[in-house]
């Protein structure tokens, strides 16, 4: 990838929305809620605090849960990505 995030930014690729509910109901495109789960595509070097770089806690390839209204949506080479601060990531999915 040629997008490289700066400081404590992380580039995420949103996972696909569920097509059916757990009960088997097929959802239309309009009723699908965007998932808050994504895969980490790229990670910045970390935030600078008191002149020292604080290392990032997430790594490329991990699946994470992020805040609902976090980040900025970006289109690059026909793909959609979300750029968020590391603090907007709530959890790592294991």
N, C-alpha and C positions, 0 to 999 in steps of 0.2 A: 504494500500500500504506500502511496506517496503522500498521504495526509499524515502529518506529524503534529500531535497536540503539544501545546506549550504549557509550562508550569504544572499545575495540578489538574489539568484537563484530561478527560478520557473520551475516546470515540467509541460509541456503542452502535451495534446493528440490532435493531428491534426484532424480537422473535415474532413469528406469525401469530395472528389472532386465531382463537379457537373457532373451528367451523361448526361444531355442535356442542350443545350443553352436556353435562353429565347425565341428564335424563334422556338424551338422544334427540333433542329438538335441534333442527338445522337452523342456523342463524343467517339472516340476510346480511348483506354488506353494511347496511346502515345501522343495524343493531349490534354489530360486533364492537366490543370495547377494545381500545388499544391496550395491549399487554404492557405491564410495567417491568417486564423481564426482557433482558437483552444480553448479547454476547459482547465481550470487550474485544475490540478490534485493534486499538492502539492506546498507549499510555504515555503521558508526558513524563518529564524527569522528576517532577515533584515541586511542591511549593517552597519558596524561599522565606524562611522565618529567622530573623535576627542574623541575616547574612549566611545562614546555613541551609542547604537543601534538605527538606524532609522527604524521605523516600516514599513512594506510592505503596499502598497495601493491596491493590488489585493488579492482576497480570493479564496479558493477552490470552484469549481463549476461555477465560472464566465466564460463567453465566452469573449475572447480577440482577438485583431488583433495585430500581431507582425511583425517586420521587415522581409523583404523577405529573406535575407541571414543570419539571426540571429540564434544563438544557435548551439547546438551539438545534432545530432540524436543518440539516445540510444535505444538498444533492451534490454528488461527485461521481463522475463517470457513469451516470445513469443509475446509481445506487443511492438510497437514502440512509443517512446516518444521523445520530444524535450526539452532540458534543455537550458533555456535562462536567461540572467540577466533581472532584472525588468525593467531596462532602455531600453531594446529592445522591450518592450510591448508598442505599440503606443496608444491603446484605449481599453476601456471596452465596449462590446456590450450590450446594455440594451434593 
